[in-house]
Amino acid sequence: MPLKVEKKDLSGLTVLITGANVGIGLETARMLCEMGAQVTIACRNAQKAEAAADDIKKTTGNRPDTALLDLSILESTADFVKGYIAKHQRLDILINNAGVFTTEKAPDGLTQDGFETDFQVNHLSHFLLTVRLLPLIEFAAKNKINDFTPRIVVLGSTAAQFGKIDYTYLQNADNIPQIFNRYANSKLMNGMFAKKLGEKLEDDGIVAHVVHPGYVASEIYSKPDYKIPKFLIGVIGFLVNTTFRTNVQGAMTSVHVAISDDAAKSTGKYWDACKIATFPNKAIEDDRIVNELWNKSEQYLKEKGFEV
Ligand SMILES: NC(=O)c1ccc[n+]([C@@H]2O[C@H](COP(=O)([O-])OP(=O)(O)OC[C@H]3O[C@@H](n4cnc5c(N)ncnc54)[C@H](OP(=O)(O)O)[C@@H]3O)[C@@H](O)[C@H]2O)c1
């Protein structure tokens, strides 16, 4: 079935998308700008961010703001939040889109903060970002525009089905598992984070969901140090019995969850192809594992001086 998103007037709504200079994030930002939202794209490369903003302006007439955010560095994440809070009173839609599939492996296998890269970029820094931005989302919930329910959209993946929660390698370069495993593990954490957030924020009138964008032939498979040849993408598609979506198609589930009335009716769900689907991994429904991940994430951040 072809994917489709309804259009809505998003004037007055404030949106933040991480890693929106290419791929799914760029097309998500473009669609939301087209609908009149005030969008900020938070990216680690200023030049790429400006080029993306210019491109969006050219196609929609609405230029998003740009901001610097490197999720592989906790200090950068905390600084970004400070800057964002200084400029904005409210946040209606937060889309945790940025993600890495095993790239930027530091020489010793860990980031400068001492964490495995996929874990820090895909989960831990987004945890810090989200929790510190909650006051702005809560403000939006108390001061709704056009009765819009504020929400958090986390980009997960069906790859979570192959993930497991393993704390032994997150700060130990000697134990780091194979590329696909560490990505899948981080995507499992994304699912758990969204589920728990949904639960925690239910009484505040804020919803949180995790989405699988589909298999999308974006840049995630072609980073300089881990390039998958084009024909192999076809082979992967064949093996997982899917054809790859375009970036625009990949953005549709994020946009649907970000703006639809449908997505405001529930919280903590997993979405694929603009519909609620079964969690890709049963561990996401295990409160003990989910609560432990939440507590450990807080603990990791506290140990590095970033209390949440
Ligand atoms: N493509 C798929 O098939 C697929 C499937 C399931 C889930 N997903 C998820 O969808 C999301 C978007 O992926 P995509 O396919 O659009 O990938 P992409 O084209 O590689 O885009 C990823 C974005 O994340 C940014 N990013 C990477 N590391 C960052 C960091 N340290 N700090 C800030 N930003 C950073 C990238 O910035 P640079 O341009 O500077 O690298 C880029 O803007 C990811 O969370 C991914 O896990 C993708």
The ligand as an SDF file (V2000), in Angstrom:
LIG
                    3D

 48 52  0  0  0  0  0  0  0  0999 V2000
   17.7440    4.0220    6.4640 N   0  0  0  0  0  0  0  0  0  0  0  0
   17.1370    2.9820    6.9990 C   0  0  0  0  0  0  0  0  0  0  0  0
   16.9050    1.9460    6.3340 O   0  0  0  0  0  0  0  0  0  0  0  0
   16.6750    3.0020    8.4250 C   0  0  0  0  0  0  0  0  0  0  0  0
   15.9570    1.8940    8.9120 C   0  0  0  0  0  0  0  0  0  0  0  0
   15.5240    1.9130   10.2320 C   0  0  0  0  0  0  0  0  0  0  0  0
   15.7980    3.0110   11.0400 C   0  0  0  0  0  0  0  0  0  0  0  0
   16.5090    4.0640   10.5330 N   0  0  0  0  0  0  0  0  0  0  0  0
   16.7720    5.1910   11.4310 C   0  0  0  0  0  0  0  0  0  0  0  0
   16.3380    6.4110   10.8280 O   0  0  0  0  0  0  0  0  0  0  0  0
   17.1130    7.4970   11.3250 C   0  0  0  0  0  0  0  0  0  0  0  0
   17.5880    8.3660   10.1730 C   0  0  0  0  0  0  0  0  0  0  0  0
   18.4590    7.5750    9.3730 O   0  0  0  0  0  0  0  0  0  0  0  0
   18.7860    7.8530    7.8510 P   0  0  0  0  0  0  0  0  0  0  0  0
   18.5760    6.5590    7.1630 O   0  0  0  0  0  0  0  0  0  0  0  0
   18.1270    9.0670    7.3680 O   0  0  0  0  0  0  0  0  0  0  0  0
   20.3760    8.0560    7.9740 O   0  0  0  0  0  0  0  0  0  0  0  0
   21.3780    9.1350    7.3360 P   0  0  0  0  0  0  0  0  0  0  0  0
   20.9700    9.4830    5.9580 O   0  0  0  0  0  0  0  0  0  0  0  0
   22.7440    8.5680    7.5580 O   0  0  0  0  0  0  0  0  0  0  0  0
   21.1530   10.3880    8.2850 O   0  0  0  0  0  0  0  0  0  0  0  0
   21.5450   10.3290    9.6250 C   0  0  0  0  0  0  0  0  0  0  0  0
   21.5910   11.7150   10.2000 C   0  0  0  0  0  0  0  0  0  0  0  0
   22.1070   11.6110   11.5340 O   0  0  0  0  0  0  0  0  0  0  0  0
   23.1700   12.5340   11.6450 C   0  0  0  0  0  0  0  0  0  0  0  0
   24.1570   12.1660   12.6560 N   0  0  0  0  0  0  0  0  0  0  0  0
   24.9860   11.1020   12.6690 C   0  0  0  0  0  0  0  0  0  0  0  0
   25.8120   11.1680   13.7260 N   0  0  0  0  0  0  0  0  0  0  0  0
   25.5000   12.3100   14.3910 C   0  0  0  0  0  0  0  0  0  0  0  0
   26.0120   12.9390   15.5360 C   0  0  0  0  0  0  0  0  0  0  0  0
   27.0460   12.4410   16.2170 N   0  0  0  0  0  0  0  0  0  0  0  0
   25.4510   14.1060   15.9420 N   0  0  0  0  0  0  0  0  0  0  0  0
   24.4280   14.6540   15.2570 C   0  0  0  0  0  0  0  0  0  0  0  0
   23.9210   14.1090   14.1490 N   0  0  0  0  0  0  0  0  0  0  0  0
   24.4440   12.9490   13.7160 C   0  0  0  0  0  0  0  0  0  0  0  0
   23.8000   12.5610   10.2640 C   0  0  0  0  0  0  0  0  0  0  0  0
   24.6580   13.6820   10.1190 O   0  0  0  0  0  0  0  0  0  0  0  0
   25.8440   13.6870    9.0170 P   0  0  0  0  0  0  0  0  0  0  0  0
   25.2060   13.9800    7.6850 O   0  0  0  0  0  0  0  0  0  0  0  0
   26.7380   14.7830    9.4950 O   0  0  0  0  0  0  0  0  0  0  0  0
   26.4850   12.3230    9.0420 O   0  0  0  0  0  0  0  0  0  0  0  0
   22.5430   12.6310    9.4290 C   0  0  0  0  0  0  0  0  0  0  0  0
   22.0250   13.9360    9.4310 O   0  0  0  0  0  0  0  0  0  0  0  0
   18.2580    6.8720   12.1450 C   0  0  0  0  0  0  0  0  0  0  0  0
   17.9430    6.9570   13.5100 O   0  0  0  0  0  0  0  0  0  0  0  0
   18.2560    5.4220   11.6920 C   0  0  0  0  0  0  0  0  0  0  0  0
   18.7520    4.5520   12.6910 O   0  0  0  0  0  0  0  0  0  0  0  0
   16.9510    4.0890    9.2410 C   0  0  0  0  0  0  0  0  0  0  0  0
  1  2  1  0
  2  3  2  0
  2  4  1  0
  4  5  1  0
  4 48  2  0
  5  6  2  0
  6  7  1  0
  7  8  2  0
  8  9  1  0
  8 48  1  0
  9 10  1  0
  9 46  1  0
 10 11  1  0
 11 12  1  0
 11 44  1  0
 12 13  1  0
 13 14  1  0
 14 15  2  0
 14 16  1  0
 14 17  1  0
 17 18  1  0
 18 19  2  0
 18 20  1  0
 18 21  1  0
 21 22  1  0
 22 23  1  0
 23 24  1  0
 23 42  1  0
 24 25  1  0
 25 26  1  0
 25 36  1  0
 26 27  1  0
 26 35  1  0
 27 28  2  0
 28 29  1  0
 29 30  1  0
 29 35  2  0
 30 31  1  0
 30 32  2  0
 32 33  1  0
 33 34  2  0
 34 35  1  0
 36 37  1  0
 36 42  1  0
 37 38  1  0
 38 39  2  0
 38 40  1  0
 38 41  1  0
 42 43  1  0
 44 45  1  0
 44 46  1  0
 46 47  1  0
M  CHG  2   8   1  16  -1
M  END
$$$$
